Amino acid sequence: MRRLEIDHLRNLAAVRLQLGSHFNCLVGPNGAGKTSVLEAAYLLTRGRSFRGHAVSPVVADGQDGLVVRAELDTGRSLGVARSRRGKSVLHIDQQPTRRLSEAAALLPLNLLLPDVSELVFGAPGERRRYLDGGLFHMEPAYLMALKDFQGANRQRNALLRTWGDRDSGQQMDVWTEAFCRHAERVDGFRTDYVEELRPWVAALLQELAVPFEVELTYRNGWGEESLDKLLGATLAKDVKSGMTGAGPHRAELSLGVAGTSARNKLSRGQGKLLATALIVAQARLLQAQTQRRSLFLIDELGAEMDSAHLARLVAVLDSATCQVIATSTRLPGEEFGNLASDGGLTLFHVEQGQVRSSQVEPRSIYG
């Protein structure tokens, strides 16, 4: 992202940022508007805020809507306008489009929030979304495969809830066959992706000096039995619940440490390091396979980290040749190594919704 323009998003009235190609640090006190800048960049490709789905709180007080625009280093541009009532207009290269996936495809984006450890400690759905997000950028055919499966799953669930109606048995056979066919395709993509991802995660854990090894295991959501046979055997149970109980929507990316689930073994700090390694590994794999750089949005950079861990994180992001927009209450210090001297660090001060470019000074000002 080369340039970011924000109008009327929370306390950001009219912000214009000329971003550096590598590490951009937004420095200021709490409540200044730093996180809102990240929120604006996220809105461009995800169509919503990472703080929630409601539109009204994102629009500045007294305004009818917000506008966010960005110029990418590829020469492409993105723009989104959202009204307080929820109407949204998305533009790519100044042309309107209804497909948010087209905007997301232009800019691989990774989010590192203070609660990033939920990727490790949260429900299986967190890790399924992690896999699906990585595959979206790696495999052009994956999005359609996933949509086909989700459509078949909705149709089968609808039949389960109306079981006993005329022709329901015949329709169930049709949609179960479609469900299984699309499930196998989704499973194939995910299985191959996890296999490719493993060495990249292992390398990142070493670079972050994590004192444990992690085993990544993909569980498909139905086991080794034929999915078609399993669905036949569990039909009565599915009819009772109104939902299909087996399939890729029940898959899990299992994270194991010393033979135990990581969520039961690791501390919150260790979980944060593991989650960070997982996300950065995705970006490195994407770049290796497609030569595409990712944008990292990092809120509260270095929070709950000592100086040594922060230095390792900065070094990892530096070596990942990605672009970073990060917030902090402290000016960059010695943990940033040579980034400041070699021009890889761009600094912005944020005060009461105003953002200005500043010189890099390695000292703390906000504490």
C-alpha positions as CSV (number, residue, x, y, z in Angstrom):
1,M,0.0,0.0,0.0
2,R,1.6,3.3,-1.1
3,R,-1.0,5.8,0.0
4,L,-3.9,5.7,2.4
5,E,-6.6,8.3,2.6
6,I,-9.3,8.3,5.4
7,D,-12.3,10.6,5.8
8,H,-14.7,10.6,8.7
9,L,-13.8,7.3,10.2
10,R,-14.2,7.6,14.0
11,N,-12.0,10.6,15.1
12,L,-10.1,10.7,11.8
13,A,-11.6,13.6,9.9
14,A,-9.2,13.9,6.9
15,V,-6.0,11.8,7.1
16,R,-3.5,11.4,4.2
17,L,-0.7,8.9,4.7
18,Q,2.2,8.4,2.3
19,L,3.4,5.0,3.5
20,G,6.8,3.6,3.5
21,S,7.3,0.4,1.6
22,H,8.4,-1.6,4.6
23,F,7.8,-0.7,8.3
24,N,5.4,2.1,9.2
25,C,5.0,2.9,12.9
26,L,2.1,5.0,14.3
27,V,3.1,6.4,17.6
28,G,0.8,8.2,20.1
29,P,-1.1,8.0,23.3
30,N,-4.1,5.7,23.9
31,G,-7.3,7.1,22.2
32,A,-5.4,9.2,19.7
33,G,-6.7,7.3,16.7
34,K,-3.9,4.9,15.9
35,T,-6.0,1.8,15.8
36,S,-8.6,3.6,13.6
37,V,-5.9,3.9,10.9
38,L,-5.5,0.1,11.0
39,E,-9.3,-0.2,11.0
40,A,-9.5,1.8,7.8
41,A,-6.9,-0.4,5.9
42,Y,-8.8,-3.5,7.1
43,L,-12.1,-2.1,5.9
44,L,-10.8,-1.8,2.3
45,T,-10.4,-5.5,1.8
46,R,-12.8,-7.0,4.4
47,G,-15.8,-4.7,4.1
48,R,-16.1,-4.3,7.8
49,S,-14.2,-3.4,11.0
50,F,-12.2,-5.9,13.0
51,R,-13.9,-4.3,16.0
52,G,-17.3,-5.6,15.0
53,H,-19.9,-5.7,12.2
54,A,-21.9,-2.6,13.2
55,V,-21.3,0.4,10.9
56,S,-22.6,3.3,12.9
57,P,-19.9,3.4,15.5
58,V,-17.2,3.5,12.8
59,V,-18.6,6.7,11.2
60,A,-17.5,9.9,12.8
61,D,-20.0,11.8,14.9
62,G,-22.1,14.2,12.9
63,Q,-21.2,12.6,9.6
64,D,-23.5,10.6,7.3
65,G,-20.7,8.2,6.1
66,L,-17.0,7.5,5.7
67,V,-14.6,7.1,2.8
68,V,-11.3,5.2,2.6
69,R,-9.1,5.1,-0.4
70,A,-5.7,3.4,-1.1
71,E,-3.2,3.4,-3.9
72,L,-1.2,0.1,-4.1
73,D,2.4,-0.2,-5.2
74,T,1.1,-2.3,-8.2
75,G,-0.6,0.8,-9.6
76,R,-4.0,-0.5,-8.6
77,S,-6.4,1.4,-6.3
78,L,-9.1,0.6,-3.8
79,G,-11.9,2.7,-2.4
80,V,-14.9,2.1,-0.1
81,A,-17.6,4.4,1.0
82,R,-20.0,3.4,3.8
83,S,-23.0,5.3,5.0
84,R,-24.2,5.3,8.6
85,R,-27.2,3.3,7.5
86,G,-25.0,0.5,6.3
87,K,-25.0,1.1,2.5
88,S,-21.5,0.3,1.0
89,V,-20.0,1.1,-2.3
90,L,-16.7,-0.5,-3.3
91,H,-14.4,0.6,-6.1
92,I,-11.4,-1.0,-7.7
93,D,-9.4,1.2,-10.1
94,Q,-12.3,3.8,-9.8
95,Q,-14.8,1.3,-11.1
96,P,-17.6,0.0,-8.9
97,T,-17.7,-3.7,-8.0
98,R,-19.9,-5.8,-5.8
99,R,-17.4,-8.6,-5.2
100,L,-15.4,-8.0,-2.0
101,S,-13.3,-11.0,-2.9
102,E,-11.8,-9.1,-5.8
103,A,-10.6,-6.3,-3.4
104,A,-9.3,-8.9,-0.9
105,A,-7.3,-10.7,-3.7
106,L,-5.5,-7.5,-4.5
107,L,-3.9,-7.0,-1.1
108,P,-3.0,-10.1,1.1
109,L,-3.6,-8.8,4.6
110,N,-2.7,-10.2,8.0
111,L,-4.0,-8.9,11.3
112,L,-2.0,-9.1,14.6
113,L,-4.1,-7.8,17.4
114,P,-3.4,-8.1,21.2
115,D,-5.7,-11.1,21.2
116,V,-3.9,-12.9,18.4
117,S,-3.3,-15.9,20.8
118,E,-7.0,-16.8,20.2
119,L,-5.7,-18.5,17.0
120,V,-4.2,-21.1,19.4
121,F,-6.6,-21.0,22.4
122,G,-9.8,-20.3,20.5
123,A,-12.4,-22.6,19.0
124,P,-11.6,-24.7,15.9
125,G,-13.4,-22.2,13.7
126,E,-10.5,-19.7,14.3
127,R,-8.0,-22.1,12.8
128,R,-10.3,-23.1,9.9
129,R,-10.6,-19.4,9.0
130,Y,-6.8,-19.2,9.2
131,L,-6.4,-22.1,6.7
132,D,-9.2,-20.7,4.4
133,G,-7.6,-17.2,4.4
134,G,-4.2,-18.6,3.4
135,L,-5.6,-20.8,0.7
136,F,-7.7,-17.9,-0.7
137,H,-4.5,-16.2,-1.8
138,M,-2.5,-19.3,-2.7
139,E,-5.0,-21.3,-4.8
140,P,-7.3,-19.3,-7.1
141,A,-9.7,-22.3,-7.4
142,Y,-10.1,-22.7,-3.6
143,L,-12.7,-20.0,-3.1
144,M,-15.1,-21.6,-5.5
145,A,-14.5,-25.0,-4.1
146,L,-15.3,-23.7,-0.6
147,K,-18.4,-21.9,-1.8
148,D,-19.6,-25.0,-3.6
149,F,-19.2,-27.0,-0.4
150,Q,-21.0,-24.4,1.7
151,G,-23.9,-24.3,-0.7
152,A,-24.3,-28.0,-0.6
153,N,-24.1,-28.0,3.2
154,R,-26.9,-25.3,3.3
155,Q,-29.1,-27.4,1.0
156,R,-28.5,-30.6,2.9
157,N,-29.2,-28.9,6.3
158,A,-32.4,-27.4,4.8
159,L,-33.5,-30.9,3.9
160,L,-32.7,-32.3,7.3
161,R,-35.0,-29.7,8.9
162,T,-37.9,-30.6,6.6
163,W,-37.2,-34.4,6.7
164,G,-40.4,-36.4,5.9
165,D,-41.7,-34.1,3.3
166,R,-42.5,-35.6,-0.1
167,D,-39.4,-36.5,-2.2
168,S,-37.1,-35.5,0.7
169,G,-35.3,-38.9,0.6
170,Q,-34.5,-38.5,-3.2
171,Q,-33.3,-34.9,-2.7
172,M,-31.2,-36.0,0.2
173,D,-29.4,-38.5,-2.0
174,V,-28.6,-35.8,-4.5
175,W,-27.4,-33.2,-2.0
176,T,-25.4,-35.8,0.0
177,E,-23.6,-36.8,-3.1
178,A,-22.8,-33.1,-3.9
179,F,-21.8,-32.5,-0.3
180,C,-19.3,-35.4,-0.3
181,R,-17.9,-34.4,-3.7
182,H,-17.2,-30.8,-2.7
183,A,-16.1,-31.9,0.8
184,E,-13.4,-34.1,-0.7
185,R,-12.1,-31.2,-2.9
186,V,-11.9,-28.8,0.0
187,D,-10.2,-31.4,2.1
188,G,-7.6,-32.0,-0.6
189,F,-6.7,-28.3,-0.8
190,R,-6.4,-28.0,3.0
191,T,-4.4,-31.2,3.4
192,D,-1.8,-30.1,0.8
193,Y,-1.6,-26.6,2.3
194,V,-0.9,-27.8,5.8
195,E,1.8,-30.1,4.4
196,E,3.4,-27.1,2.6
197,L,3.1,-24.8,5.7
198,R,4.8,-27.1,8.3
199,P,8.4,-26.3,7.5
200,W,7.7,-22.6,7.3
201,V,6.1,-22.6,10.8
202,A,9.0,-24.6,12.2
203,A,11.5,-22.1,10.8
204,L,9.6,-19.2,12.3
205,L,9.5,-20.8,15.7
206,Q,13.3,-21.2,15.6
207,E,13.8,-17.5,14.6
208,L,11.5,-16.4,17.4
209,A,13.5,-18.6,19.8
210,V,10.4,-20.5,20.9
211,P,11.6,-23.2,23.3
212,F,9.3,-25.9,22.1
213,E,8.4,-27.8,18.9
214,V,4.8,-27.7,17.4
215,E,3.1,-30.5,15.5
216,L,0.6,-29.3,12.9
217,T,-2.1,-32.0,12.2
218,Y,-5.1,-31.4,9.9
219,R,-8.2,-33.4,10.9
220,N,-10.7,-33.5,8.1
221,G,-13.9,-33.5,10.2
222,W,-15.0,-37.1,9.6
223,G,-12.0,-39.4,10.1
224,E,-10.8,-42.2,7.9
225,E,-14.2,-43.7,7.2
226,S,-16.0,-43.0,3.9
227,L,-17.8,-39.7,4.4
228,D,-20.8,-40.9,2.4
229,K,-21.2,-44.0,4.6
230,L,-20.8,-42.0,7.7
231,L,-23.5,-39.5,6.7
232,G,-25.8,-42.5,6.0
233,A,-25.1,-44.0,9.4
234,T,-25.7,-40.6,11.2
235,L,-28.7,-39.5,9.2
236,A,-31.1,-39.9,12.1
237,K,-28.8,-37.9,14.4
238,D,-28.5,-35.2,11.7
239,V,-32.2,-35.0,11.2
240,K,-32.7,-34.5,15.0
241,S,-30.2,-31.7,15.2
242,G,-31.1,-30.2,11.8
243,M,-27.4,-30.0,10.9
244,T,-24.8,-32.1,9.1
245,G,-22.5,-33.3,11.9
246,A,-19.5,-34.3,9.8
247,G,-17.5,-32.7,7.0
248,P,-14.9,-29.9,6.4
249,H,-17.0,-27.5,8.5
250,R,-16.0,-29.6,11.5
251,A,-12.3,-29.8,10.5
252,E,-9.6,-28.9,12.9
253,L,-6.0,-27.7,12.6
254,S,-4.6,-29.4,15.7
255,L,-1.6,-27.8,17.3
256,G,0.4,-30.2,19.5
257,V,3.2,-29.6,21.9
258,A,5.0,-32.5,23.5
259,G,2.1,-34.8,22.8
260,T,-0.5,-32.4,24.3
261,S,-2.8,-29.9,22.8
262,A,-1.1,-26.5,22.6
263,R,-4.1,-24.8,24.2
264,N,-3.6,-26.9,27.3
265,K,0.1,-26.7,27.4
266,L,1.2,-23.1,26.6
267,S,1.0,-19.9,28.5
268,R,-0.7,-16.9,26.9
269,G,2.6,-15.4,26.0
270,Q,3.8,-18.6,24.3
271,G,0.5,-18.9,22.5
272,K,0.9,-15.3,21.2
273,L,4.4,-16.3,19.8
274,L,3.0,-19.4,18.2
275,A,0.1,-17.6,16.6
276,T,2.5,-14.9,15.3
277,A,4.7,-17.7,13.8
278,L,1.6,-19.3,12.1
279,I,0.6,-16.0,10.5
280,V,4.0,-14.9,9.4
281,A,4.6,-18.4,8.0
282,Q,1.6,-18.0,5.7
283,A,3.0,-14.7,4.4
284,R,6.4,-16.3,3.7
285,L,4.9,-19.3,1.9
286,L,2.7,-16.9,-0.2
287,Q,5.7,-14.9,-1.2
288,A,7.7,-18.0,-2.0
289,Q,5.0,-19.4,-4.2
290,T,3.5,-16.3,-5.8
291,Q,6.1,-13.5,-5.2
292,R,3.4,-11.4,-3.6
293,R,4.1,-9.3,-0.5
294,S,1.6,-9.2,2.4
295,L,0.5,-6.2,4.5
296,F,0.6,-6.7,8.3
297,L,-1.6,-4.6,10.5
298,I,-0.2,-4.8,14.1
299,D,-2.0,-3.2,17.0
300,E,0.1,-2.4,20.1
301,L,3.4,-3.7,18.7
302,G,5.5,-5.3,21.4
303,A,2.7,-5.3,24.0
304,E,3.5,-7.9,26.8
305,M,6.9,-8.6,25.1
306,D,10.3,-8.0,26.6
307,S,13.0,-6.2,24.6
308,A,14.5,-9.5,23.3
309,H,11.2,-10.9,22.0
310,L,10.3,-7.6,20.4
311,A,13.7,-7.5,18.6
312,R,13.2,-11.0,17.3
313,L,9.7,-10.2,16.1
314,V,10.9,-7.1,14.3
315,A,13.7,-9.1,12.7
316,V,11.2,-11.8,11.5
317,L,9.0,-9.1,10.0
318,D,12.1,-7.5,8.4
319,S,13.2,-10.7,6.8
320,A,9.7,-11.5,5.6
321,T,10.0,-8.6,3.1
322,C,6.4,-7.6,3.9
323,Q,4.9,-4.2,4.6
324,V,3.9,-3.4,8.1
325,I,1.6,-0.8,9.7
326,A,2.0,-1.0,13.4
327,T,0.8,1.1,16.4
328,S,2.6,1.8,19.6
329,T,2.6,4.2,22.5
330,R,6.4,4.2,22.4
331,L,8.9,5.5,19.8
332,P,11.0,2.8,18.1
333,G,14.0,1.8,20.1
334,E,17.1,-0.3,19.7
335,E,14.9,-3.4,19.0
336,F,14.4,-2.1,15.5
337,G,18.1,-2.6,14.7
338,N,19.2,-1.1,11.3
339,L,15.6,-0.4,10.1
340,A,15.9,3.3,11.1
341,S,19.3,3.9,9.6
342,D,18.7,2.1,6.3
343,G,15.4,3.9,5.6
344,G,13.2,0.9,6.2
345,L,11.3,2.6,9.1
346,T,8.7,5.3,8.5
347,L,7.3,7.1,11.6
348,F,4.0,8.9,12.1
349,H,2.8,10.7,15.2
350,V,-0.9,10.5,16.0
351,E,-2.6,13.1,18.2
352,Q,-6.4,13.6,18.6
353,G,-7.2,12.2,15.2
354,Q,-4.4,14.0,13.4
355,V,-1.5,12.1,11.8
356,R,1.8,13.7,10.8
357,S,5.0,12.3,9.4
358,S,7.9,12.5,11.8
359,Q,11.6,11.8,12.2
360,V,12.7,8.5,13.7
361,E,14.0,9.0,17.3
362,P,14.9,5.9,19.3
363,R,13.5,7.0,22.7
364,S,10.2,6.6,24.6
365,I,7.9,9.5,24.9
366,Y,4.6,8.1,26.2
367,G,5.6,5.4,28.6
